[in-house]
Amino acid sequence: MPLWLFAFLASLALVSALGVILQRNPIHSLLALIMTLLVIGILFIGEGAITVGFLQIIVYAGAIMVLFLFVIWLLNLQAENLEPGRMALKFFAGVGSAALAAILFVLLVHSAATVKPIAVTAEYGSIDTLADTLFSDYLIAFEATSILLLVAVVGSIALARRIPGSGLKVASANQAGRESGDSKLVSGATR
């Protein structure tokens, strides 16, 4: 991959990653994240890791981001209105981000001189090798991650279920049925 193309794609990934955290609308933030994952997949393909690049695009940008998009639509999330009294939080977040960026820069500058290329076999990174490694050595971690993602999505839907147009959450069906015949509205957290 030519250096100018790599630099262009890397800068595009950085700009779209900034779009993820700077957007107030969750849909726009998710679309910026999809763009970031697509560009990272293209970078993988350009560097010769074709399998990893296509997996990045298909699994992350294709499947998981569409799932996130459906969750956002299901929960009917709106743009977040930031309160003006959070200046101290924004200041410390900026200082922490600058410190992390400085540490990352120092680590990259010092490690650039010590990195040496290694020789790999022709089968390294192939589908067969990846599948053998993933489904033998990392099978438990792979399945635990998929269950964790499923539980996180179901839990976020259960916790953030709201009535459209109001800031009220719906109490659980068991509790509402015990207390009255119709659903009970509770402000804040459910009992």
N, C-alpha and C positions, 0 to 999 in steps of 0.2 A: 504494500500500500504506500503510495507516495506520501511524503511528509506533509505537504500542503493539504491533502485530503484528510489525513489523520487529524491535523490541527483544526481544520474546519469542523469535522464531526465531533471532536472533543469540545470545541467551544460551543457547538450547538447543543451538546449534552449538558454542558454547564448552564447555559442560558435556560434550557427547558427545565432543568432541576431547580433553578432559582424560581422559575414560574410556579413550581409545585408549592413552594413555601410562601410566595408573595401574593398568590391569588386569594381573594376572599370568597369567591364562589367555589364550592366543592367540585362541581362538574368541570370547571376550567382547570382546577388544580389536578384533577384526575386525568384530564386530557394532556396536560403538560407532563404528567408522570408516564403516560403511555408513550409520548414522544421521546422522553428520556430513555425508556426501556428499548424502544425501537432503534434509537441511535446506538445504544450500547451493543445491541445485537448485531448491527451493521459493523461496528468496530471489531467485534469478535470474528465475524466472517472475514473482514479485511485482513486480520492478523493471522488467518489460517485455521482458526478454531471454528470450522464450519458447523459442526454438530452443536457446539455450545451456543453459537450464534442463533441457529434456527430454533433450538430449545428455548433460548431467551425470548425470542420473538413469539413463538407459538404459545409457550406456557405462561410467561409473565404478561406480555403485552396483549396476547390473545385471550387467554382463559381467565386468569386471575383479575386482570383489570376490568374485564367485562362483568365479572362477579361483583367487584367493588362498585361499578357503575349501577348495577341493578340494586345493590344495597342502598346506595345514595338515593336512587329514585324511590325505592320502597319506603325509606324513612322520611322522604320529602324534606331533605336538608336544604336549608336556604343559606344565603350569604351571611357570614358572621359579622355582627356589628360590634366593633371593638370599643370598649369603654375608654374614655380619655385618661382615667386615673391610673394607668399602668406604665407610667414612664420609668419607674425604677426597674420593673421587670424587663422592659425593653432595653434599658441601659445594660443591665447585667447579662442579658442574653447576647447583646452585641459584643460586650467585652469577652464573654466566654467563647463566642464564635471566632473572634479575632485571635484569641489565644490558641484555639484548636487549629486554626489555619496556619499560624506561625509554627506550631509544633510539627504539623504535617509538612510544611515547606522545609524545615530544618532536617526532618527525617528523609525526605526525598533527595535533598541536595547531598547529604552524607552517604546515602545508600547508592546513589547513582554511580559512584566511583567503584563500589565493591561488587556490583552485579556483573556476573559473567554468564554468557549463554551456556546452556547445557545441551547435550546431544540426546535426542529422544528417538524411539523406534518409529517405524512407519505406522504401526498399529496404535500408537498413542493418540487418544482422543477420538478413536473410531466409535461407531455405534455399538459394536460388539464388546469392546473393552469397557465402555461406559456402562452398558447394561449389566455386564458381569460384575463390575465393581458395585454398582448401585444396588442390585438385587441380591448380592451375597454379603459383602462387607458392611453395607449401610442400609440394609433392609429395615431394621427396627427404627432407625432415625428417619428414614423416608416415610414410613407409615405413621410414625408419631407426629411428624410435621404435618401430614395431610389431616390427621385427626385434630390436631391443634388449630389449624386453619378453619376447619369446619366448625369446631366448638366456638371459636372467636366470632365467626360470622353469625351463628345462631344466637350467641350471647349478646352481641351488639344489637341485633334486631329485637331481642326480648327486653333489653334494658332501655332502649331508646324509642320504644313504641309510643307514639303520641297521637292525640286527636288533632287532625288538621285545623289550623286557625286558632288554636289555643295552646297555652303552655302547660297543659295538664296531661298527665299520664293516666292510662287506664289501669285500674287495679286488676289483679289476677281474677280469673273467672270463679275460682273456688271461694275466695274471700268476698267477692262482690255478691255471689249467690247466697252466702251465709247471712250477710248483713241486710240485703234487700233484693227484690226481684230484678231490678235493672242495674246496669253497670254503675259502679261508684267511681266518681272522679276524685282524685287526690292531688293536691298541689305538691310539687317537689317529688321526693322519693316515695315509692309505694310502701305500704306497711308490710 
